């Protein structure tokens, strides 16, 4: 199968600090990874597309200076929430693109619960 | 602008009966549709998908129907089991863009009662 891991699975931090979340594709290489955010009882909202070796592409309304994305290798993308505030508390989920036949499929990580106090 | 909509936030079904989850979309460029199952505090897991060139895809107890003219798709689960209780998300993409991003609906929470 295609396994995607995230670390940490949950984190609690103080307001104003920065938090780094890792997304790894364990058994395949992913040139593209995606970062989503989900608020309670709401949909998964795409934040940005992470491209290995190049800058991430952010969705409209997502602050690139606040949510720093680094895709340094074909198996690792990191999302850093800088100067976190309570409104950044959410469930962050990554996915990794894998070639299946003629198309790419997304495989999701287990998510990271961020709570900012 | 919600391009993918799931208008029923919740659905309750008796074990053994059919569960029907609905999804509507507005973007006629979407050519690939997926259903995901999600438990709280976990990532979504893929269930079943359908290409826009088909109107039905079946995998065991799960069947997805696509009505392009109505821009509507549905997921049928039969027979429903208590273990099916979860939140179900439909998603759509423009797949011919080779890995186009997924747009998710709001989700429907399915509860299957014994």
Interface residues (C-beta under 8 A of the other chain):
Chain A: X4 X6 X32 X34 X41 X42 X43 X44 X45 X46 X49 X91 X93 X95 X97 X103 X104 X105 X106 X107 X108 X109 X110 X111 X113
Chain B: X9 X32 X36 X41 X42 X43 X44 X45 X46 X89 X95 X98 X99 X101 X102 X103 X104 X105 X106 X107
